[in-house]
């Protein structure tokens, strides 16, 4: 009788893990960077190759870092949401043009509109790797002290913006 208890216990243990796993949202990929300082970088700007952009340029402001590329089809889905968000002027939106060509990135923004205060040019993707980017688009909310407070994976929707990002941004701006 005892020899059946061990396999039965293992079976129920696996059922518990399965039940917990099924309740998780696959869009919410945990990031080890939440609550930690945003990785430092110094990149040239997409539109002005002779100028640099660093997270230190945003010190004292709540800001959004949006990782995008001209070749990204999901970025096209997200783009109208970013354009509307940029029009509100609530926070600076910094673009990180990821593994793209400079001309392709500039052309894409010229055709579709530019929601970014500034876009950094990350041709080889090293900064994206430092931020733990799994794929584009990804969006980070960074507080006044340069600490990452949220990571949103996938195309931003109006619902996610209104329900998740904006409440956090408002809270961080009050702090």
C-alpha positions, 0 to 999 in steps of 0.5 A, a space after each residue: 500500500 505504501 508503494 502507491 502513496 509516493 506515485 500518488 503524491 507526485 501525481 498530485 504535486 504535478 497537478 498543483 504545478 499544472 494548475 498554477 501554471 495555467 493561471 499565469 498570463 503568458 504575456 506577463 514575462 517576469 523581469 529580473 529588472 523590476 525594482 532595479 536601476 535601468 541598465 546604463 547605455 550610451 547610444 547615438 540618436 536615430 535621427 542625429 547620429 552625432 548626438 548621444 542619448 543615455 538614461 541619465 538624460 531622463 533623470 528626474 522624470 518618469 519616462 517610457 522606453 519603447 523597444 521597436 523596429 521597422 521590420 516588426 509587424 507587431 510594432 505596426 499594431 502598437 504604433 497608433 496607441 503610442 501616437 495617441 499616448 505621445 499626444 497627451 504629453 504625460 511622459 517622455 517616450 524614448 524609442 529604442 530602435 532595435 537591430 534595425 538599419 538607421 535609414 529603415 528606422 527613420 523611413 518607418 517613422 517618417 511614414 507612420 509618425 514619430 511618437 518618440 521624444 528621441 529614439 536611440 539607435 541600437 543596431 547590434 541589439 546589445 542594449 536590448 539584451 541588457 534590458 532583457 528584451 525577448 522580442 519587439 515590441 517591449 515597453 518599460 516604465 522607468 521612474 524619476 530615480 531611473 528604476 524600472 517599475 514595469 515591463 510590458 511585453 508585446 504590442 501595447 493596447 489601449 486597454 493595457 495603457 489605460 489599465 496598467 501603464 497610466 495608473 502607474 505613471 500617475 502614481 510615480 509622477 505624484 511621488 
